[in-house]
């Protein structure tokens, strides 16, 4: 395969590209799906080299707060996963889940969805 990932975004989902040399936010503010018939959504793409990963997560993950009120944010999820990028995707999911469980739900109920796409090494 080419490692090419094509995607579109609507609303406040966050996307982070994890590479051995660091991580990069691919998040872009876009209107929520269905809010306006005039909304325009673009197709984006990125390349995943072997061992790299793409994280996609909802605002409920990004905005989850710990006992001191600090939001998890992209940094709070991306940095610990980047530090362990050599692990299989299944173990990265477990790390992400542990980070999320350390953050209590925010006042209003939000969904918490996380997707990790990791390109396997040959």
N, C-alpha and C positions, 0 to 999 in steps of 0.2 A: 504494500500500500504506500501511498504518497505521504501520509501523515497530515493531509490537508483537512481542516475542520471548517465547515461552513455553518454559520449560525445567524439568527436574527434575535432581536431582543425587544420586548415590549414591557414597560413598567420599570420596576426598581430592582430587578435581579442584578446580582453582582457577578462579575467574571474575572478570574485571576489566572494568568499563565505562569506556571512554575517551570523554571529552567535551572540547570545546575548552577549557572552564574548568578541567579537571582530570580525575583518574581516581578511581574508587571500587571497592573490593573488594566483590564480591557473594558471595564464598566463605562457605560455611556448613558446619560439620562435620556429616556425616551418616554413618550406618552403611554399610559396603560392601554392595553388592547381593548377596543370597543368604546373608548371614551368619546372619540370624535370620528366621524366618517372622513374628515380631512387629514387625519393623522397619516404620516408617511413613515414607513419602517424600511431600513436598509439591510441588505444582506452583507454580512462581514465574513472574513475568513482569517484563519491563522494556521500556521504550520506547527505540528508537533514532531519533534525529533525523538528517536528512541530514548526512553527514560523521562521524558517531559510529561507534564500533566496540565489539564485545564480544569479549574474548579468553577462551578456555576452554583450559586446559592441565592435563596430568597432573602428579602428584607428581614424576615423573621430570624434568620441566622445572623445577618450582619448587625441587626439592632439589639440582639440579646444582651442583657446587662448582668454583670456580676453583682455580688452583694454590696459593693461600694458604688454601684451605679455606672460603672465604666462599660461602654459598649464593646462587644467583641470586635466588630469592624473587620475590614479586609485584612488589616495588619495582624490582628489577633488570631486569624485563621491561617493566613498565608505563611507567616514566619515559622511556626512550628512544623507545618507540612513541608515547607521548603527545606528545612534542616534535616528532614528524613525522606527526601525525595527518592532515595535509593530503595526504599521499601516498596513492596507490591501495593497496588491500589487498595486491596482489602484492608491492609494495615493502616494506610493513610485514612481510610474511612473511620476506623476505630479511633485514631488520634483526633480526628475532627469531632467525632461524637463525644469524646471525653472533654474537649475544649467547650463544646456547646453545653454539656451537662453542668459545667462549672458556672454557667451563666443562667440565672433564673429567668423565667419568661417575663417579658415586659408587661406593663399594665394592661394593655389591650392584647387580646388573643391574636397572634399571627402564626401563619404556618411556618414551619422550619423544614425546608427542603434543600438538600445538598446533593450535587452530582459531581463525581470525579471521573474524568476521562484521562486515562494514562496510556501512553503508547509504550508497548512492551519492547524490551531490548531484543534484538535478533538472536 
